[in-house]
Amino acid sequence: MLVDRENYWLNSEYTSWITDPDDPEVKHERLRRKRLGIKPPPAPLLPPVAMRPPDLAEMRRSQYDTALAEYSTATSPVRTGGGGDIKAGSVRELLQILDARDRAR
């Protein structure tokens, strides 16, 4: 669990380092979430990244997927940006896209 927490912390810190709070897109997203009444989960959702025995890893992945589904804020389908970037409405959608891509390979 410590590795999961460290990974979450690092990703959160990195996001805060590279996100400009004055960016119009960031402001628009904040307003959209406020208008729709979208609130963050009561506790951080920690993706299970640590090495674990297979049965425990599957249990943690299942718990994480359940929490993602419960707090998902997806409102729009996946779309492609001008540079061919994948844009998903939520982390869950992105994970589904990446899983489908990996299965296709």
N, C-alpha and C positions, 0 to 999 in steps of 0.2 A: 504494500500500500504506500510505502514511503516513495518508491520510484514513481508511482502514479501521481502522487502529490507534487513531487519535484517537477515532473513533466508538465503538469497543469500550471504550476507557478511560472515556469519558464515561458510557456506559451502565452500566458496572461501578461507577463512583463513585456515580452517582445511586442505583443499587440499594442500595449500602451505606449511603447517607445515609437512605434511607426504610425500611430493613428493621430491625426491632427484634429483636435476637437472643434476647430473652426472650419473644417472642410464642409462644404455645402451638402455633400452626400451623407456625411456623418450626422449633420444636423437634421436632414430630412428623415433619416432612419430613426433617430430618436423621437421626432415628432410623430412618425407613423406608429411606432410602438406605443407611445403615450395615448394617441388617438384610439388605437385598438384595445387599449387596456392590457397590453402584453407586459408581464412582469417576469423577471428572472426567477429560476427555481430557488427554493429556500436555502439550498446548499449547492455548492459547485458540483457539476457532473464530471467525475473523474474517469476519463477513458482508461481501460485496463491495458497499460503498456508493459508492465513488468513481466518477466519470465515466471511462469507458474506451471504446476503440474496440469496436464490437459483437462482433467475434470474440473479443477478449480478455475482454470482460465475460461472454460466454457460457462461456468456459473457466473463469473464476474462480467463476461461479455453479455450474457443474457440480462443481468441486472442493469447494465449500462444501456443496452438497447431499449429496455422497458422504460427507463427513466427518460431517455431521449424521446421516445414516442409520447410520453406523458407531457413533456414540456416543449415539444416541437412547436415552432412558430411558422411553419411552412404555409405560405399563402399563394405561392405562384409556382408554375412548373419550372423545370430546369431550362435554362436558355444559354446560348453561346454568345460571348462577347465579340466585339469587333476583331480581336486578335485570335479568336478561336478558343478563348478561355472558357472553362466550364463555370457557370454560375448556378448555384443551387440555392433554394430558399431556406435550407437549414443544414445543419451538420449531418442529420440523418439522411437527407437526400444525397449529399455528397458521398457519404459512405456507401449508399446503395449504388450510385454511379460507378464508384471505384471498384466495388465488388463485382458488378456486372462486367466492367472492362477487364478485370483480372480473369474472370471465368471465360471470357471470349478469347483470351490469348492461348 
